[in-house]
Amino acid sequence: MRRFVFSCMVCVVLSVFASPGFVEELYFKKGIHDVEDLVKILTPPAKVNTRGLVTSEEKAQPRSVSLAIHFKLNSYELTNEAMETLDYIGKSLNNDGLKKYYFLLEGHTDARGSEVLNLHLSSRRAEEVKKYLISKHHIDSNRLFTEGKGETELYDKNSPESGVNRRVRIINAGVIN
């Protein structure tokens, strides 16, 4: 009985720490340092034969990572720092482990400015990221989709005007058919 309880506790702890949201939060704070790490974060776990049982990984959110992509103030023009970050992303998306997937690029803003302006700005920023990845890293345009979220999904709801809310989230949207 003790062994069973201990095993259950280990499974709960591992599922919390392996959840995409946890990975996303950790990676957002640390930044990108290695292409292989980003590939691991964005690659869904291998399916395990569970004889019809649905595992927590199958119910989990899609694999994603939020990144601080810096733009000029009230602009969708990429900064040099943003391009360096996008170069890691481009290399990762060209990695054999991720070539069979397509991705959603979500643009997010902080709560400064009007909702309409922020929605437009976040859409343009996501499109600019897509354009950069296509032109510089030759990512197939059919693998990248964009969506502007504006200020609707703040990363830090307690500080809506914080720069941490201005980001691009990359979501593994599934296998290309």
Sequence and secondary structure as in RCSB ss.txt:
>XXXX:A:sequence
MRRFVFSCMVCVVLSVFASPGFVEELYFKKGIHDVEDLVKILTPPAKVNTRGLVTSEEKAQPRSVSLAIHFKLNS
YELTNEAMETLDYIGKSLNNDGLKKYYFLLEGHTDARGSEVLNLHLSSRRAEEVKKYLISKHHIDSNRLFTEGKG
ETELYDKNSPESGVNRRVRIINAGVIN
>XXXX:A:secstr
 HHHHHHHHHHHHHHHHHSHHHHHHHHHHH    HHHHHHHHS       TT   HHHHS   EEEE   B TT 
  B HHHHHHHHHHHHHHTSTTTTTEEEEEEEE  S S HHHHHHHHHHHHHHHHHHHHHHH   GGGEEEEEEE
TTT S TTSTTSGGG EEEEEEEEE  
